[in-house]
Amino acid sequence: MAISLLQLTPVSFPYFIRNSHPKLNPRTSILVHFVKSNPMSSGSDPGPVRRASSAKIFKVPDLETDQVDLIADQSFQRYFLSSSTRRRSGNGVAILWFRNDLRVLDNEALYKAWVSSESVLPVYCVDPRLFGASHYFGFPKTGALRAQFLIECLADLRKNLTKRGLNLLIKHGKPEEILPSLAKTYGAHIVNQVYAQKETCSEELIVERLVSKGLEKVVLESSSERSNKAKLQLVWGATMYHIDDLPFSTSSLPDVYTQFRKACQLYFLFRFEKLIICTPSFLNFQIEQVLLLCLILFVGSKMQAVESKCSIRGCIKMPASLGPPPPSIGDWGCIPSTESLGLSSQDVSKGMKFVGGESAALSRVYEYFWKKDLLKKYKETRNGMLGPDYSTKFSPWLASGSVSPRLIHEEVKRYEKERLANDSTYWVLFELIWRDYFRFLSVKYGNALFHLGGPRNVEKRWSQDIKLFESWRDGTTGYPIIDANMKELATTGFMSNRGRQIVCSFLVRDMGIDWRMGAEWFETCLLDYDPCSNYGNWTYGAGVGNDPREDRYFSIPKQAQTYDPEGEYAAYWLPQLQSLPKDKRNFPGKLYIEQIVPLKFGSTATTRNQGRYMASARKGNFGHRGQRR
Ligand SMILES: Cc1cc2nc3c(=O)[nH]c(=O)nc-3n(C[C@H](O)[C@H](O)[C@H](O)COP(=O)(O)OP(=O)(O)OC[C@H]3O[C@@H](n4cnc5c(N)ncnc54)[C@H](O)[C@@H]3O)c2cc1C
């Protein structure tokens, strides 16, 4: 049996001050519009989505529940300590406040809570503000599909904690009210620390500050009768590189991605260096090879890039048993339903259905790396759009913290050792560095990431034309590749990286629409929504990102021709195109709905701007996926 061969051993945030331009806030009018015509709301016409209800659904990971449990257990064994090797040294109860780190493995906050106490109380607060309205335009802050994914994450976390001697306390309300109250209640057991994973964006930072303040007011009596205060201990844990290991402070983080690219080149040079050293003809070195080695060593010594200067820490090895839980907790609380969060539940009727939770995350790593052996060709397939296998699909679990990037790194290294190492195995790590980069940028730029002018404060005229925006949102622009991607997003909560870049460029460049409308719609819909990656990528796409050299225009016909040459993807999401000849599906003319706007650079027009845009488009898209245009 395959498994036995496992290689795995609407309340808004009025006080969240992201917006410094209140006059630009069109929330009210757009919210009304949204409720009337949201493709995800119950009264709307879902178009092909509903008509295609008999279409195949791809479960991600595509494994039965018992297989998922088995794979998770085996991963736990691999990444857990044998119980005797680590001892805890603290007293009383420590609270572990789960946020976007919904996992047991490689969870440093959980580990610290365990070491520093006799008993850990794991808590998740279902914060009503996460189910309110988005900041500028009043879209649902969390759509039904991500809410469902979160619910599955919580159920799985509770299951995995229970298997290891704990449980998960689920409370409905604001963390700044719940956590101090719990600290007070468990004061008798000397709770003095609340551990949590550190976040970096304004909404999350405000909650952190409020929790800290609330805890400071809780004065506890220790066993030695000395009074002390409860404290919030924030632990870094969201990235592959630890923030403390960066070769620069976040305030001097490079603004130009080239430094990262240089690091990447250096990586390949180092590979080449290894090749030379390993060769039996080592002594017959050509002079160029010697010079190359000198160059490598020189560049290496000068580089300030993460890859050359810092290493990735290993996963935290967790103890096999995390218990006992604190005494006298009668009611551990209910896992919410989508309805209790104020949302109508939405079934995935077509495309990919992601399963939430750490067990599913570990199973997807197993499925993609080991079972289907897809890692070895990731670099060639990653620009695909259709089906679960062209890319890892790790992002929803990374965003919820169901799996750590360090665990993925360790699995890549294991794969390289046990199967093969090639450009593809490296490239997954390369993409994870992009994820890290956006996280660190959010520390450097703070709220500027959410402002219209972005980190560079670029002044540009944007439109907020509702009709255009709605046609983009609903997938009725008349451009099949745009419409198909937007339908996929609304139906599944996912869109490929290629698709995201294309629809982003179309919205901001061809329609001239305020990029924040697109970013907030993504915030509503994406299962993998993460403020740093989302707003980071949108600011890049809109030309207001931190990198002044990036100015990207995606030619829609060229993208369709290159990435969907037979119109397979378009016809999957727009069944009315299925009967057309393959080469017409993306270019259906009058056989499809009318195009809502002309392209900024139509197929024949040549302007200076187009030349500039096209040159940068040829150079790269979003800076890092340039080779395959
Ligand atoms: C406009 C726009 C908005 C985006 N919003 C988000 C978002 O909210 N959350 C999110 O996780 N990603 C976002 N991305 C990045 C990227 O599209 C997704 O991470 C990727 O498509 C997820 O699919 P995957 O896991 O199969 O990726 P893979 O290609 O398998 O990559 C592996 C991992 O690398 C990371 N990664 C890859 N590309 C990027 C990137 N450009 N930026 C940051 N991390 C990256 C992701 O964690 C991903 O899971 C956005 C990209 C664009 C262009």
The ligand as a MOL file (V3000), in Angstrom:
LIG
                    3D

  0  0  0     0  0            999 V3000
M  V30 BEGIN CTAB
M  V30 COUNTS 53 58 0 0 0
M  V30 BEGIN ATOM
M  V30 1 C -1.6490 40.1320 -6.9900 0
M  V30 2 C -1.1110 38.9700 -6.1610 0
M  V30 3 C -1.6080 38.7350 -4.8990 0
M  V30 4 C -1.0960 37.6770 -4.1250 0
M  V30 5 N -1.6110 37.4510 -2.8700 0
M  V30 6 C -1.0860 36.4560 -2.1010 0
M  V30 7 C -1.5710 36.2050 -0.7920 0
M  V30 8 O -2.4480 36.8960 -0.2710 0
M  V30 9 N -1.0340 35.1640 -0.1000 0
M  V30 10 C -0.0350 34.3870 -0.6230 0
M  V30 11 O 0.4150 33.4430 0.0400 0
M  V30 12 N 0.4630 34.6230 -1.8520 0
M  V30 13 C -0.0240 35.6280 -2.6010 0
M  V30 14 N 0.4700 35.8400 -3.8650 0
M  V30 15 C 1.6670 35.0880 -4.2940 0
M  V30 16 C 1.4200 33.8040 -5.1050 0
M  V30 17 O 0.5670 34.0560 -6.1750 0
M  V30 18 C 0.8890 32.6590 -4.2570 0
M  V30 19 O 1.6690 32.4940 -3.1050 0
M  V30 20 C 0.9380 31.3520 -5.0620 0
M  V30 21 O 0.1930 31.4690 -6.2320 0
M  V30 22 C 0.3930 30.2180 -4.2100 0
M  V30 23 O 0.3690 29.0190 -4.9370 0
M  V30 24 P 1.3740 27.8470 -4.5870 0
M  V30 25 O 1.3870 27.6090 -3.1180 0
M  V30 26 O 1.0580 26.7140 -5.4560 0
M  V30 27 O 2.7630 28.5280 -4.9860 0
M  V30 28 P 4.1280 27.8710 -5.4470 0
M  V30 29 O 4.4280 28.3610 -6.8140 0
M  V30 30 O 4.1290 26.4230 -5.2410 0
M  V30 31 O 5.1880 28.5620 -4.4630 0
M  V30 32 C 5.5430 28.0000 -3.2000 0
M  V30 33 C 5.2850 29.0270 -2.1250 0
M  V30 34 O 6.1100 30.1760 -2.3180 0
M  V30 35 C 5.4230 31.3460 -1.8950 0
M  V30 36 N 5.2870 32.2760 -3.0220 0
M  V30 37 C 5.3090 31.9810 -4.3270 0
M  V30 38 N 5.2000 33.1070 -5.0530 0
M  V30 39 C 5.0900 34.1270 -4.1890 0
M  V30 40 C 4.9420 35.5360 -4.3220 0
M  V30 41 N 4.8880 36.1560 -5.5100 0
M  V30 42 N 4.8230 36.2770 -3.2070 0
M  V30 43 C 4.8790 35.7120 -1.9940 0
M  V30 44 N 5.0280 34.3830 -1.8080 0
M  V30 45 C 5.1380 33.6110 -2.8860 0
M  V30 46 C 4.0470 30.8990 -1.4150 0
M  V30 47 O 4.0780 30.7650 -0.0170 0
M  V30 48 C 3.8730 29.5460 -2.1020 0
M  V30 49 O 3.0190 28.6880 -1.3860 0
M  V30 50 C -0.0420 36.8880 -4.6520 0
M  V30 51 C 0.4520 37.1480 -5.9290 0
M  V30 52 C -0.0720 38.1710 -6.6760 0
M  V30 53 C 0.4750 38.4170 -8.0480 0
M  V30 END ATOM
M  V30 BEGIN BOND
M  V30 1 1 1 2
M  V30 2 1 2 3
M  V30 3 2 2 52
M  V30 4 2 3 4
M  V30 5 1 4 5
M  V30 6 1 4 50
M  V30 7 2 5 6
M  V30 8 1 6 7
M  V30 9 1 6 13
M  V30 10 2 7 8
M  V30 11 1 7 9
M  V30 12 1 9 10
M  V30 13 2 10 11
M  V30 14 1 10 12
M  V30 15 2 12 13
M  V30 16 1 13 14
M  V30 17 1 14 15
M  V30 18 1 14 50
M  V30 19 1 15 16
M  V30 20 1 16 17
M  V30 21 1 16 18
M  V30 22 1 18 19
M  V30 23 1 18 20
M  V30 24 1 20 21
M  V30 25 1 20 22
M  V30 26 1 22 23
M  V30 27 1 23 24
M  V30 28 2 24 25
M  V30 29 1 24 26
M  V30 30 1 24 27
M  V30 31 1 27 28
M  V30 32 2 28 29
M  V30 33 1 28 30
M  V30 34 1 28 31
M  V30 35 1 31 32
M  V30 36 1 32 33
M  V30 37 1 33 34
M  V30 38 1 33 48
M  V30 39 1 34 35
M  V30 40 1 35 36
M  V30 41 1 35 46
M  V30 42 1 36 37
M  V30 43 1 36 45
M  V30 44 2 37 38
M  V30 45 1 38 39
M  V30 46 1 39 40
M  V30 47 2 39 45
M  V30 48 1 40 41
M  V30 49 2 40 42
M  V30 50 1 42 43
M  V30 51 2 43 44
M  V30 52 1 44 45
M  V30 53 1 46 47
M  V30 54 1 46 48
M  V30 55 1 48 49
M  V30 56 2 50 51
M  V30 57 1 51 52
M  V30 58 1 52 53
M  V30 END BOND
M  V30 END CTAB
M  END
